[in-house]
Amino acid sequence: MAITKRPPEADARKVEAFISGAPDAKTPAAPVAASRPVEPSAAKVSPPASSRKHAISLTIAPALLARMDEAAAARGLSRAAAIADACADWLKSKEGA
């Protein structure tokens, strides 16, 4: 591999224009004031604007993670799929209570 000179630093305005031109860089719409206060129990959670899944960071005890991995493998699921299923089951149990 040949040694080459370092490319010149990009102009900050060009970088900002590039980043702000990304599809997910759109500014959110201004919030609309509610005509009446919304009770927390009456508030409904809307699904995310995107149907794509979101990556999260999770801290979990090693023993619990090992049990989750064993259960996922026994069912032919990935760790992420097993955790997502467990979350969905938990939410269903809370909604039915």
C-alpha positions as a Markdown table, in Angstrom:
| # | Residue | x | y | z |
|---|---|---|---|---|
| 1 | Met | 0.0 | 0.0 | 0.0 |
| 2 | Ala | 1.4 | 3.4 | -0.9 |
| 3 | Ile | 1.7 | 6.1 | 1.6 |
| 4 | Thr | -0.4 | 9.1 | 0.7 |
| 5 | Lys | -0.9 | 12.6 | 2.1 |
| 6 | Arg | -3.7 | 13.1 | 4.5 |
| 7 | Pro | -6.8 | 14.5 | 2.7 |
| 8 | Pro | -7.6 | 18.1 | 3.5 |
| 9 | Glu | -10.1 | 18.6 | 6.3 |
| 10 | Ala | -13.7 | 19.0 | 5.2 |
| 11 | Asp | -15.4 | 22.4 | 5.4 |
| 12 | Ala | -17.6 | 22.3 | 8.5 |
| 13 | Arg | -20.5 | 23.9 | 6.6 |
| 14 | Lys | -20.3 | 21.1 | 4.0 |
| 15 | Val | -20.3 | 18.5 | 6.7 |
| 16 | Glu | -23.3 | 20.1 | 8.5 |
| 17 | Ala | -25.2 | 20.4 | 5.2 |
| 18 | Phe | -24.6 | 16.7 | 4.5 |
| 19 | Ile | -25.7 | 15.6 | 7.9 |
| 20 | Ser | -28.8 | 17.8 | 8.0 |
| 21 | Gly | -29.7 | 16.4 | 4.6 |
| 22 | Ala | -30.1 | 12.9 | 5.9 |
| 23 | Pro | -33.7 | 11.5 | 5.9 |
| 24 | Asp | -33.7 | 11.1 | 9.7 |
| 25 | Ala | -32.4 | 14.6 | 10.3 |
| 26 | Lys | -35.8 | 16.2 | 9.7 |
| 27 | Thr | -36.8 | 18.6 | 12.5 |
| 28 | Pro | -39.9 | 17.4 | 14.4 |
| 29 | Ala | -43.1 | 19.2 | 13.9 |
| 30 | Ala | -44.0 | 21.8 | 16.5 |
| 31 | Pro | -46.0 | 20.3 | 19.4 |
| 32 | Val | -49.7 | 21.1 | 19.3 |
| 33 | Ala | -51.3 | 22.3 | 22.5 |
| 34 | Ala | -54.0 | 20.0 | 23.8 |
| 35 | Ser | -57.5 | 21.5 | 24.3 |
| 36 | Arg | -57.7 | 19.7 | 27.6 |
| 37 | Pro | -55.3 | 17.9 | 29.9 |
| 38 | Val | -54.8 | 14.2 | 29.1 |
| 39 | Glu | -55.0 | 11.9 | 32.0 |
| 40 | Pro | -52.0 | 9.5 | 32.1 |
| 41 | Ser | -54.3 | 6.4 | 32.1 |
| 42 | Ala | -56.1 | 7.7 | 29.1 |
| 43 | Ala | -53.0 | 8.5 | 27.1 |
| 44 | Lys | -52.4 | 6.0 | 24.3 |
| 45 | Val | -48.9 | 5.1 | 23.1 |
| 46 | Ser | -48.6 | 5.4 | 19.4 |
| 47 | Pro | -46.3 | 3.0 | 17.5 |
| 48 | Pro | -43.0 | 4.4 | 16.3 |
| 49 | Ala | -43.0 | 6.3 | 13.0 |
| 50 | Ser | -40.7 | 3.7 | 11.6 |
| 51 | Ser | -41.6 | 0.0 | 11.6 |
| 52 | Arg | -37.9 | -0.9 | 11.9 |
| 53 | Lys | -36.8 | -2.3 | 15.1 |
| 54 | His | -34.6 | -0.3 | 17.5 |
| 55 | Ala | -31.4 | -1.5 | 19.1 |
| 56 | Ile | -31.2 | -1.1 | 22.9 |
| 57 | Ser | -28.7 | -1.7 | 25.6 |
| 58 | Leu | -29.7 | -4.0 | 28.4 |
| 59 | Thr | -28.0 | -4.9 | 31.6 |
| 60 | Ile | -29.0 | -8.4 | 32.8 |
| 61 | Ala | -27.6 | -10.8 | 35.4 |
| 62 | Pro | -25.3 | -13.5 | 33.9 |
| 63 | Ala | -27.4 | -16.4 | 35.3 |
| 64 | Leu | -30.6 | -15.0 | 33.8 |
| 65 | Leu | -28.9 | -14.4 | 30.5 |
| 66 | Ala | -27.7 | -18.0 | 30.4 |
| 67 | Arg | -31.2 | -19.2 | 31.1 |
| 68 | Met | -32.6 | -17.0 | 28.4 |
| 69 | Asp | -30.0 | -18.2 | 25.9 |
| 70 | Glu | -30.8 | -21.9 | 26.7 |
| 71 | Ala | -34.5 | -21.3 | 26.3 |
| 72 | Ala | -34.0 | -19.4 | 23.0 |
| 73 | Ala | -31.7 | -22.1 | 21.6 |
| 74 | Ala | -34.2 | -24.8 | 22.6 |
| 75 | Arg | -36.9 | -23.0 | 20.6 |
| 76 | Gly | -34.6 | -22.1 | 17.7 |
| 77 | Leu | -34.7 | -18.4 | 18.4 |
| 78 | Ser | -32.0 | -15.8 | 18.6 |
| 79 | Arg | -31.4 | -14.1 | 22.0 |
| 80 | Ala | -33.0 | -10.9 | 20.7 |
| 81 | Ala | -36.1 | -12.7 | 19.5 |
| 82 | Ala | -36.5 | -14.5 | 22.8 |
| 83 | Ile | -36.1 | -11.2 | 24.8 |
| 84 | Ala | -38.6 | -9.5 | 22.4 |
| 85 | Asp | -41.1 | -12.4 | 22.9 |
| 86 | Ala | -40.7 | -12.2 | 26.7 |
| 87 | Cys | -41.3 | -8.5 | 26.6 |
| 88 | Ala | -44.5 | -9.0 | 24.5 |
| 89 | Asp | -45.7 | -11.8 | 26.8 |
| 90 | Trp | -45.1 | -9.6 | 29.9 |
| 91 | Leu | -47.0 | -6.7 | 28.3 |
| 92 | Lys | -49.9 | -8.9 | 27.4 |
| 93 | Ser | -50.1 | -10.2 | 31.0 |
| 94 | Lys | -50.2 | -6.6 | 32.3 |
| 95 | Glu | -52.9 | -5.6 | 29.9 |
| 96 | Gly | -55.1 | -8.5 | 30.8 |
| 97 | Ala | -54.8 | -7.9 | 34.5 |
